[in-house]
Amino acid sequence: MKTKKFMKKALLFFCMMLLPACGLANLFNRKYVRDYGERIELVKSNFPEIYDLYCRGAIILDDVYTYEENGVERVGINYHYR
């Protein structure tokens, strides 16, 4: 009985460690865009609603980055409201 309980706990622990690691993989593949013009063009073309809020001064762009997911380059952003 103790072995079964231990195995369940071990499996749960392994799953808890594995799931965040999958999400963290993109953190290491990020390429941060520092050029202002390139940042704005990427936001404008990929996140038009966010771009509109940025133009109105409602948000501040913290980071704009690109990453690869399943062989496709994607764009990500971090922002916060004023």
Buried (B, 14 or more C-beta within 10 A) or exposed (E): EEEEEEEEEEEEEEEEEEEEEEEEEBEEEEEEBEEEEEBBBBBBEBBEEBBEBBEEEEBEBEEBBBBEEEEEEEBBBEBEEE
